[in-house]
């Protein structure tokens, strides 16, 4: 498409800013147990600064985004630079440069375990085709939203080729690709005008197909767990639902936990981006990534207008975040 339909742009911006929203709201509670979140915050109702004892986000002011947003922006920029494709060598260089910059600022919010291991392997002489063969954590899912913005989810094989390009260097596994495919397809379907039911269907279909790509890894089926997670929380009061998500689905960095957890949050909040992002923040665990995924998908369904204006202003002011131009450029590939 050459001209951007207003509704399409609104949903695409909703996805990108929804990612940042969930990331920033979840920033202070990441790596905290849910019981600790309740003890410290009661129920989180808005942006909070990180506690000084948080081993990852200590010192970060309220409204700060983390690696989820930063790396999604890198993916978006590389898609534009590459004419819709991501060059794996450039991607690895960009990720290493990002971490170097974070270290220089004194940040503890660095590369995740799968990404770090893959890039260390590349630095040690491993080929780009082999570096990501053990990556199963949620790094590929947390940063894949720009792929969903840029490309239609159909035909699925072509769409999965674009998803795999964003995964290959660090998460070239059945589990890593399945998680990223679920998120990207959900975002793409939302941006195209899909309902929450459409988004779930697209996510499950794409995760199932994505699990046939990459190096096989023993792990629970992402598609099956997304379907199960939605049913698990159906009709439950919020506090009980959050406890069930922590106890049974899991909130760790494992793709097969955090991606289904994000979809459970989506189901519980009926796709409202602000509520979804807040609910994820109250989970603890990998709350910033769960929030980023849930916020991106919810934003794609409800659009930018569903994100409170004061929250958007906070994201822009605290982080210097301006995603409009990048989002418009991504949409030119649809």
C-alpha positions as CSV (number, residue, x, y, z in Angstrom):
1,X,0.0,0.0,0.0
2,X,1.3,3.5,-0.8
3,X,-1.1,5.6,1.2
4,X,-1.8,4.7,4.9
5,X,-5.4,4.3,5.9
6,X,-6.1,6.2,9.1
7,X,-7.5,3.2,10.9
8,X,-4.6,1.0,9.9
9,X,-2.1,3.6,11.1
10,X,-4.0,4.0,14.4
11,X,-3.9,0.3,15.0
12,X,-0.2,0.1,14.0
13,X,0.7,2.9,16.4
14,X,-1.5,1.3,19.1
15,X,0.6,-1.9,18.7
16,X,4.0,-0.1,18.9
17,X,3.1,2.2,21.7
18,X,1.1,-0.6,23.4
19,X,4.4,-2.6,23.5
20,X,6.2,0.4,25.1
21,X,3.3,0.8,27.6
22,X,3.4,-2.8,28.8
23,X,7.2,-2.7,28.9
24,X,7.3,0.5,31.1
25,X,4.5,-0.5,33.4
26,X,6.2,-3.9,34.0
27,X,9.7,-2.5,34.4
28,X,9.7,-2.0,38.2
29,X,8.1,-5.5,38.9
30,X,10.3,-7.6,36.7
31,X,12.1,-10.5,38.4
32,X,9.9,-10.0,41.5
33,X,7.6,-12.8,42.8
34,X,3.9,-12.0,42.6
35,X,3.7,-12.1,46.5
36,X,6.5,-9.5,46.6
37,X,4.7,-7.3,44.1
38,X,1.6,-7.4,46.3
39,X,3.7,-6.7,49.4
40,X,5.5,-3.7,47.9
41,X,2.9,-2.2,45.6
42,X,-0.4,-3.7,46.7
43,X,-2.0,-3.4,43.3
44,X,0.1,-1.5,40.7
45,X,-2.2,1.2,39.2
46,X,0.2,3.2,37.1
47,X,3.9,3.9,36.3
48,X,6.3,3.4,39.2
49,X,10.0,3.8,39.6
50,X,12.1,0.7,40.1
51,X,13.0,-0.2,43.7
52,X,16.7,0.2,44.5
53,X,16.9,-3.5,45.3
54,X,15.7,-4.6,41.9
55,X,18.7,-6.4,40.4
56,X,17.7,-5.5,36.8
57,X,15.9,-2.2,36.8
58,X,17.2,-0.5,39.9
59,X,17.5,3.3,39.4
60,X,15.1,3.5,36.4
61,X,12.5,6.3,36.8
62,X,8.8,5.7,36.4
63,X,7.7,5.3,32.8
64,X,11.1,4.0,31.5
65,X,11.1,1.3,28.8
66,X,13.6,-1.5,28.7
67,X,15.2,-3.9,26.2
68,X,11.8,-5.0,24.9
69,X,11.0,-1.6,23.3
70,X,14.6,-0.8,22.4
71,X,15.1,-4.0,20.5
72,X,11.7,-3.7,18.8
73,X,12.8,-0.3,17.5
74,X,16.1,-1.9,16.2
75,X,14.0,-4.6,14.4
76,X,11.8,-1.9,12.9
77,X,14.8,0.2,11.7
78,X,16.5,-2.8,10.2
79,X,13.3,-3.8,8.3
80,X,13.2,-0.3,6.8
81,X,17.0,-0.3,6.0
82,X,16.7,-3.7,4.4
83,X,13.7,-3.0,2.3
84,X,11.5,-5.4,4.3
85,X,14.3,-7.9,5.2
86,X,16.6,-8.1,8.2
87,X,20.3,-8.8,7.6
88,X,21.5,-11.2,10.3
89,X,25.0,-9.8,10.5
90,X,23.7,-6.2,10.9
91,X,21.2,-7.4,13.5
92,X,23.9,-9.0,15.6
93,X,26.0,-5.9,15.3
94,X,23.1,-3.7,16.4
95,X,22.3,-5.8,19.4
96,X,25.9,-5.8,20.6
97,X,26.1,-2.0,20.1
98,X,22.9,-1.6,22.1
99,X,24.3,-3.7,25.0
100,X,27.6,-1.7,24.9
101,X,25.6,1.5,25.2
102,X,23.5,0.1,28.1
103,X,26.7,-0.9,30.0
104,X,28.2,2.6,29.4
105,X,25.1,4.1,31.1
106,X,25.5,1.7,34.1
107,X,22.3,-0.2,33.2
108,X,21.8,-3.8,34.4
109,X,19.1,-4.3,31.7
110,X,21.2,-6.1,29.2
111,X,20.8,-8.9,26.6
112,X,18.7,-11.8,27.5
113,X,20.2,-15.3,28.0
114,X,19.5,-16.7,24.5
115,X,20.5,-13.6,22.7
116,X,23.7,-13.2,24.8
117,X,24.7,-16.8,24.2
118,X,24.1,-16.6,20.4
119,X,26.0,-13.3,20.0
120,X,28.9,-14.7,22.1
121,X,28.9,-17.7,19.8
122,X,29.1,-15.4,16.7
123,X,32.0,-13.5,18.3
124,X,33.7,-16.8,18.9
125,X,33.5,-17.7,15.2
126,X,30.2,-19.6,15.0
127,X,28.3,-19.1,11.8
128,X,25.2,-17.0,11.8
129,X,23.2,-20.0,10.6
130,X,24.1,-22.0,13.8
131,X,24.3,-19.3,16.5
132,X,20.7,-19.4,17.4
133,X,20.1,-23.1,17.5
134,X,19.5,-23.2,21.3
135,X,17.6,-20.0,21.8
136,X,14.2,-20.7,23.5
137,X,13.6,-17.6,25.7
138,X,11.1,-14.9,24.8
139,X,13.6,-12.4,23.2
140,X,12.3,-13.2,19.7
141,X,8.7,-12.7,20.8
142,X,9.3,-9.5,22.7
143,X,10.8,-7.6,19.7
144,X,8.8,-9.0,16.8
145,X,5.9,-6.5,16.8
146,X,7.4,-4.4,13.9
147,X,7.2,-7.6,11.7
148,X,3.5,-7.8,12.5
149,X,3.0,-4.1,11.7
150,X,4.9,-4.4,8.4
151,X,3.5,-7.5,6.9
152,X,0.1,-9.2,6.4
153,X,-0.3,-12.5,8.1
154,X,-1.4,-14.2,4.9
155,X,0.0,-16.0,3.0
156,X,1.3,-17.7,6.2
157,X,4.4,-19.2,4.7
158,X,5.6,-15.9,3.4
159,X,4.8,-14.2,6.7
160,X,6.7,-16.9,8.6
161,X,9.8,-16.2,6.4
162,X,9.8,-12.6,7.7
163,X,9.3,-13.8,11.3
164,X,12.2,-16.3,11.0
165,X,14.5,-13.5,9.7
166,X,13.9,-11.7,13.0
167,X,14.6,-14.9,15.0
168,X,17.4,-16.6,13.2
169,X,20.5,-15.2,14.8
170,X,19.4,-15.7,18.4
171,X,16.3,-17.9,18.5
172,X,16.4,-20.3,15.5
173,X,14.4,-23.0,17.3
174,X,11.0,-24.5,17.1
175,X,10.0,-22.9,20.4
176,X,11.5,-19.5,19.8
177,X,10.0,-19.2,16.3
178,X,6.6,-20.5,17.4
179,X,6.4,-17.8,20.1
180,X,7.5,-15.0,17.8
181,X,5.1,-16.2,15.1
182,X,2.2,-16.2,17.5
183,X,2.9,-12.6,18.6
184,X,3.6,-11.3,15.1
185,X,0.5,-12.9,13.6
186,X,-1.7,-11.6,16.4
187,X,-0.4,-8.0,15.9
188,X,-0.7,-8.3,12.1
189,X,-4.3,-9.5,12.4
190,X,-5.2,-6.7,14.8
191,X,-3.6,-4.0,12.6
192,X,-5.6,-5.4,9.7
193,X,-8.8,-4.8,11.6
194,X,-9.2,-8.2,13.3
195,X,-11.2,-8.8,16.6
196,X,-9.7,-10.3,19.7
197,X,-11.1,-13.7,18.6
198,X,-9.4,-13.3,15.2
199,X,-6.2,-12.4,17.0
200,X,-6.2,-15.6,19.1
201,X,-7.0,-17.8,16.1
202,X,-4.2,-16.2,14.0
203,X,-1.7,-16.6,16.9
204,X,-2.5,-20.3,17.4
205,X,-2.3,-21.0,13.7
206,X,1.0,-19.2,13.3
207,X,2.5,-20.8,16.4
208,X,1.6,-24.2,15.1
209,X,3.2,-23.5,11.7
210,X,6.2,-21.7,13.3
211,X,6.9,-24.8,15.4
212,X,7.9,-26.6,12.2
213,X,10.7,-24.1,11.5
214,X,14.1,-23.9,13.1
215,X,16.1,-26.4,15.2
216,X,13.9,-28.8,17.2
217,X,13.9,-28.2,21.0
218,X,12.1,-30.2,23.6
219,X,9.4,-27.9,25.1
220,X,5.7,-27.5,25.5
221,X,3.7,-26.6,22.4
222,X,3.2,-22.8,22.3
223,X,0.0,-23.0,20.2
224,X,-1.6,-25.5,22.6
225,X,-0.6,-23.5,25.6
226,X,-2.1,-20.3,24.2
227,X,-5.5,-22.1,23.7
228,X,-5.3,-23.6,27.2
229,X,-4.2,-20.4,28.9
230,X,-7.3,-18.6,27.5
231,X,-9.6,-21.3,28.9
232,X,-7.7,-21.5,32.3
233,X,-8.6,-17.9,33.2
234,X,-12.0,-17.7,31.7
235,X,-14.5,-16.3,34.3
236,X,-12.0,-16.0,37.1
237,X,-11.8,-12.9,39.4
238,X,-8.6,-10.9,38.6
239,X,-6.6,-11.8,41.7
240,X,-7.3,-15.5,41.4
241,X,-6.6,-15.4,37.7
242,X,-3.2,-13.8,38.3
243,X,-2.4,-16.4,40.9
244,X,-3.3,-19.1,38.4
245,X,-1.2,-17.6,35.7
246,X,1.8,-17.6,38.0
247,X,1.2,-21.1,39.4
248,X,0.3,-23.0,36.2
249,X,1.2,-21.0,33.1
250,X,4.4,-19.4,34.5
251,X,5.9,-16.0,34.1
252,X,9.6,-16.8,33.4
253,X,11.6,-15.9,30.3
254,X,10.8,-19.3,28.8
255,X,8.7,-18.7,25.6
256,X,6.3,-21.4,26.4
257,X,5.4,-19.6,29.7
258,X,5.6,-15.9,29.0
259,X,3.9,-15.9,25.6
260,X,0.8,-17.9,26.8
261,X,0.8,-15.7,30.0
262,X,0.5,-12.6,27.8
263,X,-2.4,-14.2,25.9
264,X,-4.1,-15.1,29.3
265,X,-3.8,-11.4,30.3
266,X,-5.3,-10.4,26.9
267,X,-8.3,-12.7,27.5
268,X,-8.8,-11.4,31.0
269,X,-8.8,-7.8,30.0
270,X,-10.8,-8.3,26.8
271,X,-8.0,-6.7,24.8
272,X,-7.9,-3.4,26.6
273,X,-4.2,-2.2,26.3
274,X,-4.0,-0.1,29.5
275,X,-5.7,-2.9,31.6
276,X,-3.6,-5.6,29.9
277,X,-0.4,-3.8,30.6
278,X,-1.3,-3.1,34.2
279,X,-2.3,-6.7,34.8
280,X,0.9,-8.0,33.4
281,X,2.8,-5.6,35.7
282,X,1.1,-7.1,38.7
283,X,2.2,-10.6,37.8
284,X,5.9,-10.0,38.5
285,X,8.3,-12.5,36.9
286,X,9.1,-11.4,33.4
287,X,6.4,-8.8,33.7
288,X,7.9,-6.2,31.3
289,X,8.0,-8.7,28.5
290,X,4.6,-10.2,29.2
291,X,3.3,-6.6,29.3
292,X,5.0,-5.6,26.1
293,X,3.5,-8.6,24.3
294,X,0.0,-8.2,25.7
295,X,0.1,-4.4,25.2
296,X,1.3,-4.7,21.6
297,X,-1.5,-7.1,20.7
298,X,-4.2,-5.2,22.6
299,X,-3.0,-2.0,21.0
300,X,-3.3,-3.5,17.5
301,X,-6.9,-4.4,18.2
302,X,-8.1,-1.3,20.0
303,X,-5.8,1.3,18.4
304,X,-3.7,4.2,19.7
305,X,-6.9,6.0,20.9
306,X,-7.4,3.3,23.5
307,X,-4.1,4.2,25.3
308,X,-4.6,7.0,27.8
309,X,-3.2,10.3,26.5
310,X,-1.3,11.0,29.7
311,X,0.4,7.6,29.6
312,X,1.5,8.3,26.0
313,X,2.9,11.6,27.1
314,X,4.8,9.9,29.9
315,X,6.3,7.3,27.5
316,X,7.4,10.1,25.1
317,X,8.8,12.4,27.8
318,X,10.7,9.9,29.8
319,X,12.1,7.9,26.9
320,X,12.2,10.4,24.0
321,X,10.0,7.9,22.2
322,X,8.6,9.0,18.9
323,X,7.4,6.0,16.9
324,X,5.1,7.7,14.3
325,X,7.6,8.0,11.4
326,X,9.0,4.5,11.9
327,X,5.5,3.0,12.0
328,X,4.4,4.8,8.9
329,X,7.5,3.5,7.1
330,X,6.8,-0.1,8.3
331,X,3.2,0.1,6.9
332,X,4.5,0.8,3.4
333,X,5.4,-2.9,3.2
334,X,1.8,-4.0,3.6
